[in-house]
Amino acid sequence: MAGRNFVDRKNRGLRPEHLAALPRGGALPAGTALHLGSLGLLLEPLASTLDGLIRREAGRRLVSLDPNVRPGLVTDRAAYLRRFAEWVALADVVKASDEDLAWLQPGEPYEAVADHWLASGAGLVLITFGSQGAWAVGRDARVHVPAPAVRGVDTVGAGDAFTAGALAHLHHTGRLDREGIDTIGAGELARLLSYAVQIAADTCTRAGAQPPYRRDGVPTPV
């Protein structure tokens, strides 16, 4: 219950005026991405604040979206799905787990869902399958990679670590923009996925949401 109260008091209260410190007009510093999702899709006034932010920043920098669905907190499924669809149309990268898809689009093949998201406006869709690895589709490539075998301790934070790994790879390979993801080929997409699943798997070897850091020997994406 303490964790839930923290969310209610801290995260939920974010309002547009709290974003005043962000640069206006040209927005965030060059070379940065905007990542949204999870509780930001449903808790107010947080959700409306982030809705305004994604609409302001879309097209100015890479936007990453991960619904990280919390079914127990969704009180209006139709409204949630409507907002999510609007954000997909504004996002460049959309990441979801197979569990997310089972709630968002029950019974629909993940390939069909991904194709729909691409048609809506996304440029790259990443789908994770836990120990079964990950799959991705872009404008010119579809790739699946297996997950490395590790001694799992805790899966908490693995999805976020995967997304962080994917964004880090895009950054270090000079593709952290719409042109970069629109032109990514199968070979580089496979390398991106392999790096992201490596980061996620490493996170699973420790209790709690503890992703690896460069100081831990994580290689630079290539």
C-alpha positions as CSV (number, residue, x, y, z in Angstrom):
1,M,0.0,0.0,0.0
2,A,2.9,2.4,0.7
3,G,4.1,2.0,-2.9
4,R,0.6,2.8,-4.2
5,N,0.4,5.9,-2.0
6,F,3.7,7.1,-3.3
7,V,2.4,6.9,-6.9
8,D,-0.7,8.8,-5.9
9,R,1.0,11.6,-4.1
10,K,4.1,12.1,-6.3
11,N,3.6,10.9,-9.9
12,R,-0.1,11.5,-10.2
13,G,0.3,15.2,-9.3
14,L,2.4,16.2,-12.3
15,R,0.9,19.2,-14.0
16,P,1.8,21.3,-17.1
17,E,3.4,24.0,-14.9
18,H,5.8,21.5,-13.5
19,L,7.3,21.1,-17.0
20,A,8.1,24.8,-17.3
21,A,11.8,24.2,-16.8
22,L,12.0,22.3,-20.1
23,P,13.1,24.4,-23.0
24,R,10.2,25.8,-25.0
25,G,9.7,25.9,-28.7
26,G,12.7,23.7,-29.6
27,A,12.1,21.5,-26.6
28,L,14.5,19.1,-25.0
29,P,18.3,19.1,-25.7
30,A,19.5,17.6,-28.9
31,G,20.2,13.9,-28.8
32,T,17.5,13.1,-26.3
33,A,14.4,10.9,-26.5
34,L,11.1,11.2,-24.8
35,H,9.8,8.0,-23.2
36,L,6.3,7.6,-21.9
37,G,3.8,4.9,-20.8
38,S,2.7,2.8,-17.9
39,L,1.0,4.8,-15.2
40,G,1.4,7.9,-17.4
41,L,-1.4,6.6,-19.5
42,L,-4.0,6.5,-16.8
43,L,-3.4,8.5,-13.7
44,E,-4.7,12.1,-13.7
45,P,-3.6,14.8,-13.9
46,L,-0.4,13.1,-14.9
47,A,-1.9,11.5,-18.0
48,S,-3.2,14.8,-19.4
49,T,0.1,16.5,-18.6
50,L,2.0,13.9,-20.6
51,D,-0.6,14.0,-23.3
52,G,0.2,17.6,-23.8
53,L,4.0,16.9,-23.7
54,I,3.9,14.1,-26.3
55,R,1.8,16.3,-28.7
56,R,4.3,19.1,-28.2
57,E,7.4,17.0,-28.7
58,A,6.3,14.5,-31.4
59,G,8.2,15.2,-34.6
60,R,10.8,17.2,-32.8
61,R,12.6,14.2,-31.2
62,L,12.3,10.5,-31.0
63,V,9.3,9.4,-28.9
64,S,9.3,6.0,-27.2
65,L,6.2,4.4,-25.8
66,D,5.7,1.4,-23.6
67,P,2.2,0.8,-22.2
68,N,3.4,-1.6,-19.5
69,V,-0.2,-2.2,-18.8
70,R,-1.5,-2.2,-15.2
71,P,-5.0,-3.8,-15.7
72,G,-5.9,-3.5,-12.0
73,L,-5.6,0.3,-12.2
74,V,-7.5,0.8,-15.4
75,T,-11.0,2.0,-14.5
76,D,-12.2,2.9,-18.1
77,R,-10.8,0.5,-20.6
78,A,-12.3,2.3,-23.6
79,A,-10.8,5.6,-22.6
80,Y,-7.4,4.0,-21.9
81,L,-7.4,2.3,-25.3
82,R,-8.4,5.5,-27.0
83,R,-5.5,7.4,-25.4
84,F,-3.0,4.7,-26.1
85,A,-4.0,4.6,-29.8
86,E,-3.5,8.3,-30.0
87,W,-0.1,8.0,-28.5
88,V,0.9,5.2,-30.8
89,A,0.2,7.5,-33.7
90,L,2.5,10.1,-32.2
91,A,5.3,7.7,-31.2
92,D,8.4,6.6,-33.2
93,V,9.2,3.5,-31.1
94,V,6.5,1.3,-29.5
95,K,7.5,-1.5,-27.2
96,A,5.1,-4.0,-25.6
97,S,5.3,-7.4,-23.9
98,D,3.2,-10.4,-24.9
99,E,1.2,-9.9,-21.7
100,D,0.5,-6.3,-22.7
101,L,-0.8,-7.5,-26.1
102,A,-3.0,-10.1,-24.5
103,W,-4.8,-7.2,-22.7
104,L,-4.6,-4.6,-25.4
105,Q,-5.6,-6.8,-28.3
106,P,-6.8,-10.2,-27.0
107,G,-6.6,-13.0,-29.4
108,E,-4.9,-11.0,-32.2
109,P,-1.6,-12.2,-33.6
110,Y,1.3,-10.0,-32.5
111,E,2.4,-9.5,-36.1
112,A,-1.0,-8.0,-37.0
113,V,-1.0,-5.7,-34.0
114,A,2.5,-4.5,-34.9
115,D,1.5,-3.9,-38.5
116,H,-1.5,-1.9,-37.3
117,W,0.7,0.3,-35.1
118,L,3.1,0.9,-38.0
119,A,0.2,1.9,-40.2
120,S,-1.0,4.3,-37.4
121,G,2.3,6.1,-37.4
122,A,4.9,4.3,-35.4
123,G,8.3,3.6,-37.1
124,L,9.5,0.7,-35.0
125,V,7.7,-1.9,-32.9
126,L,9.4,-4.1,-30.4
127,I,7.6,-7.1,-28.8
128,T,9.1,-9.0,-25.9
129,F,8.4,-12.6,-24.9
130,G,10.3,-13.0,-21.7
131,S,12.6,-16.1,-21.8
132,Q,11.5,-16.6,-25.5
133,G,13.4,-13.5,-26.6
134,A,12.1,-10.5,-28.6
135,W,10.8,-9.6,-32.0
136,A,10.8,-6.4,-33.9
137,V,9.4,-4.9,-37.1
138,G,10.4,-1.7,-38.8
139,R,9.8,-0.2,-42.3
140,D,12.1,-2.7,-44.0
141,A,12.9,-5.5,-41.6
142,R,11.4,-8.1,-39.3
143,V,13.7,-9.9,-36.8
144,H,13.4,-12.3,-33.9
145,V,16.3,-13.0,-31.4
146,P,16.4,-15.5,-28.6
147,A,17.0,-14.4,-25.0
148,P,20.3,-15.4,-23.4
149,A,20.1,-18.1,-20.7
150,V,20.7,-16.7,-17.3
151,R,20.0,-17.7,-13.7
152,G,16.9,-15.7,-13.0
153,V,16.4,-14.1,-9.7
154,D,13.8,-11.4,-10.3
155,T,12.1,-10.2,-13.5
156,V,11.0,-6.8,-12.0
157,G,12.4,-4.1,-14.2
158,A,13.4,-6.3,-17.1
159,G,10.9,-4.7,-19.5
160,D,12.2,-1.2,-18.7
161,A,15.8,-2.4,-19.0
162,F,15.0,-3.8,-22.4
163,T,13.7,-0.5,-23.6
164,A,16.6,1.4,-22.1
165,G,18.9,-1.0,-24.0
166,A,17.1,-0.4,-27.2
167,L,17.2,3.3,-26.9
168,A,20.9,3.2,-25.8
169,H,21.7,1.2,-29.0
170,L,19.8,3.7,-31.1
171,H,21.8,6.5,-29.5
172,H,25.2,5.0,-29.8
173,T,24.6,4.0,-33.4
174,G,23.4,7.4,-34.4
175,R,19.8,6.4,-35.0
176,L,18.0,8.2,-32.2
177,D,15.7,10.0,-34.6
178,R,12.9,9.1,-37.0
179,E,15.2,8.9,-40.0
180,G,17.4,6.5,-38.1
181,I,14.7,4.0,-37.3
182,D,13.0,4.3,-40.7
183,T,16.1,3.2,-42.4
184,I,17.3,0.5,-40.0
185,G,18.0,-2.8,-41.8
186,A,17.6,-6.4,-40.6
187,G,21.2,-6.8,-39.5
188,E,21.3,-3.7,-37.3
189,L,17.8,-4.4,-36.0
190,A,19.0,-7.8,-34.9
191,R,22.0,-6.2,-33.1
192,L,19.6,-3.8,-31.4
193,L,17.4,-6.6,-30.2
194,S,20.3,-8.7,-29.1
195,Y,21.7,-5.9,-27.0
196,A,18.3,-5.1,-25.5
197,V,17.6,-8.7,-24.5
198,Q,21.1,-8.9,-23.0
199,I,20.4,-5.9,-20.8
200,A,17.0,-7.3,-19.8
201,A,18.4,-10.7,-19.0
202,D,21.2,-9.2,-16.9
203,T,18.6,-7.3,-14.9
204,C,16.9,-10.6,-14.1
205,T,20.0,-11.9,-12.3
206,R,19.5,-9.4,-9.4
207,A,16.6,-8.8,-7.0
208,G,14.7,-5.6,-7.6
209,A,14.8,-3.4,-10.6
210,Q,18.5,-3.2,-10.9
211,P,19.7,-2.8,-14.5
212,P,23.4,-3.1,-15.3
213,Y,25.5,0.0,-15.8
214,R,28.6,0.7,-17.9
215,R,30.7,0.5,-14.8
216,D,29.5,-3.1,-14.5
217,G,31.2,-3.9,-17.8
218,V,28.2,-3.5,-20.1
219,P,29.6,-3.1,-23.6
220,T,28.9,-0.1,-25.7
221,P,26.3,-0.9,-28.4
222,V,27.8,-1.3,-31.9
